[in-house]
Amino acid sequence: MGMIMGSGGSRAPLFNAHLGPPDDPVAARGIVILGVYFFSLAALTFYLLVATWPVPDPALHSEQFANFSVFGWQPNSPPSADLRLFVTVAISGALGSLIHCITSFADYVGNRRLGRSWVWWLILRTPTGIALALLFYLVLRGGLVAPSLPTNDATIHASAILNPYGLAAIAAMAGMFSKQATDKLREIFDTLFRTNQPVERADPLGWTQPVISSAQPASLTVGAAAALTVTGYNFHRDCTASVNGKPRDLKWESENRLTIALLSEDVAAKGELRLAIHNPGPLGGESPRFVVPVMAAA
């Protein structure tokens, strides 16, 4: 099974109408259980976000937010401003990841392409979004966001003047667009800890299987030879391409984009082209097949 970037830009299962049903379809009962789970989790996340939202307390505006109540339970004293923001960021990250996860789930159920091998990906997507949101928040609070304290009131805590709407939006987007958030964190890490001469290791870690997420044009016409612009990730500079098992020339543009040159024989008859990208080396590998239909001319 292939992969798509999805509405959240992260690694989600690929649906392609030409691939047919999965080898391990989820039973109708399992789909109902997952649907109830996602609906309940979304309702709980939305409730917790509203119930624990950091609202300024007129009596304690200089140090804390107002106290909150969850299902009738209320802390004995209002939590610190830092703790309230951590809770808001975590819940917002869950909400963002749920948007992506529920969209993928609905698409797969509607297209009858949900396989059991992807169930744990769907379940673990929410805690992954929470972790990414918290990590992104720590990076922002640690150096990229430096709130200016009013000079006329030294008792105001820095957390109390941060805009919770902005933090929640960033956390939700980090959870929803996990691929882009991870890439940005990697970029920050590479900038902070750049080495002039990286140490070469005999057995480096890291799996670099390429994945195709989309192709443009999405479909071809018989007799109209063209080039395909392929997007995805983990495209090595020295990768190779094949169409229906036959090698084809390609132009590498970036690790997320390349162009495959087609031959006239590829579009000589109605059918489909099965694209694959291969990264060389012991830690490389071949991408899952990506299907591009070839349709009869109108």
N, C-alpha and C positions, 0 to 999 in steps of 0.2 A: 504494500500500500504506500502511496506517495504522500506528499505533504503539501500544505498550503500555508501562506502567511496569515490568511484569515483577516477578519476585521481588526484584530489586535496586533497583527504583524508578527506573531510568534509562531512557533512550530506547531501546527495543527494538522490533523489528518486531511488528506487530499480527497476531494470528491471529483470524480470524472465520470460523466454519464456513460462513457464507452468502456469502462472497466468491468461492469457487471457487478453482481452481488459479492460481498466479501466472503472469504473462506470460513470465517468464524462469526456469523451474524449473531447479534444479541437477540435473545428470545423476547417475545412481546411482554412477558411478565417483567423481565429485566429492564426493558425500556420504560415501563410504567413506574418501576421503583426508582430509576434514575430521574425520571421526570418529576416525581414527587420530591425527591431529594433536592434537586436544583430549585424547584419552586419554593420549598421550605427554606432553603439556605438563602435564597434571594430575599424572601420576606423578612427573615431574621436579620440579615445584614442591613437592610434598609431601616428596620426598626431600631437596631442598635446605633446606627449612624445618627438618626434623628434624636433618640433618647439621650445619647451621651455627647451631643454636639456642644462644644465649649462656648457657652454663653457668658458674657461678662457679668459679674456680680456687682451691683451698685455699691454694696457695703464693703466688698473686698476687691475693688477694681485694681488696686495697685499690686496685688500678689496672686490672686486666684480667680478661676472661673466659678460660676454658680454650681452648686451641687446638682446631681442628677439622680434619676430613679429608673431602674430597669426591672420590669415585671413586678413592681411594687417594692423592690428592695432598694434601699438608699444607703450610701456610706455614712458612717457616723460624722465624718467631716469631709468637706470638699477635697478631692485629690489635688495634688500640685498641678501647676500649669503645664509643666513638662510631661507629666504622666497623661494628662488629658489629651495633649497633642499627639502623644504616642498612640493612644487608643484611636483617635480620629484617623491618623495616618494608616494604621493597621486595617481598620474597617473600610476605609476608602480604597485601599489596595485590594481587599477582597471583593468590593463592589466592581472595580474595574476589571478584575480577572473574570468575574462571573458574567459580565457582559460578553466577553469573548467566548467563554466556555459555553454559555447557554446558546449563543448564536450558532456555534459549531455543532452542538448537540441537536438543535432543531433542524439544521440543514441536513445532517446525516440521517436523522429519523425520517424526515420528509422524503429523502432520496433513497431510503432503504439501503444505506451503505454503512451503518454503524456496526463495527466489529468488536468482539470482546477484547481484542488486544489493545484497544484504545480507551477502555473504560477507566483504567487507573490514570491515564493521562488526563481525562476529564475530571476525575475526582481530585487529583493532586494539583490541578491548575490553580485552585483557590489558595491553598497554603503557599504555593510558589509566588503568587501575586502579592500576598501579604509580606513575605520575606523580602521581595524586591522593593516594595514600597517603603518598608522600614529602612532598608539599606540605602535607598536613594535619599530618604529624609536625613539619615545620619551624615551622608556626604554633603548635603546642602547645608545642614546646620553646622557641620564641622568646619566649613570654610567658604563656601560659595554664597551663603546668605549671612550677612552680618548686620543685624538690626541696630538702628541708631536709637539710643535711649534719650528721652527728653532730659535736658539739663536742669530743669526746674523741679524734678522729682526723682531723687536717687533711689526711692524705694520700689519703683516699678520693675518687675522682673522681665527679662528679655522675652521669655515665652509668652507673656501676657499681651505683648503688642504685635506678635506675629499674626498675620492674617490667616485664620483657619481655613477660609475658602480657598485661598491659593495653595496651601499645603495639601488640602484634600484633593484638589484638582490634579496636582502633580502626582500624588500617591495613586489616584485612580488611573491616571494615564500610564504610570509605571507598571501597574498591575495588568492593565489592558494591553499595552504595547510592550510586552516583556522583552521581545527580541531587540527593539530599539533601545530600551532602558539598559539591557545587558551590554549592548554595544557601546553605549555612552559611558557606562561604568568602566568598561575595558579601556576605552579611550582615555579616561581620566587616570586610570591606574598606569597605563603605558606612558603617559606624559609625566606623572610624578616619579615613576621608578624606571625611567628609560636607562638602558645600559649601552655604552658605546661598543662593547664587544661581548655579545651574548655567548654564554658558555655552551659549547656543542656537547651533547650527550649521546652516548652510543644507543640508548633506547629511550628517546623522547616520548612523553605521554601526549595523548590527544588524538581523538578519533576525528578524521576529517572526511567522512563520507559526504559527497556532494548531494544536494537536494534541489530539484527543479520545482518551483512554485507556480510559474506561469510562462506562457509563450505568446508572442505577438508576431503575426496575427494568430488569433485563437483557433481559426479554421482556415483551410486552404481550398482552392478550387482546382479541379482536374485541368491539367495543361498549363497552369500558371505557376511556373517555377519561381521561387522567391527565397529570401533569407528569413530565418526565424530569429527573433530577439528573445533570448531566454533569460529569465530572472530566477533567483533562488539564493543559495548561500553555499559556502565552502567550495567555490570554484577556484582551484589552484591555477596559477599562471601557466603551468605546463599540462593542464588537463586536456583530454581528448573527448570527441563526441562521436556518437553513432546514431544512425537512423535505421530502424528495423534490423539492427545487428550489423550494419555496414558502416565503416568509418566515414566521417565527413569532416571537411575543413571547418575550422571555427576561428573566430576573432575574439580573443580575451580582452575584456574591457575593465572588469573589476572582479572581486571575489563574489559579487552578487549579480553580475550581468555579463553575458557574452552573446555572440551572434554566430549562428550555424548556417553555413552555405548549403542549400539544397541542390540536387541535380534534377534534371527533367524526369528521370525514371521514378523519382520519389512521388511525383504527382501525375503519373501517367494514367492512373486508374483510381476509381472511387475506393476508399478504404480508410486507413488510419496510419499515421506515422508514430512509431514508438521511439521517443527520444531518450537517450541516456548519456550521462556525463561520467567520465572515469578519471579519478585522481590517481596518479602513480604512487608507488612506494608501499611499504608494509602497512602503514597506517592510513592509506588512502582507501579506495574502494569505488564502487559504481553506484550511481544514484538509482532509486526506484524508477521504473519506466514512467514516462509522462506521455500521454496520448494526445495527438493533434489530429482531428478528423480531416479527411480529404473528401470534399463533396463534389457532386456532379455540377457542371456549369449550368446556369439557369437558361 
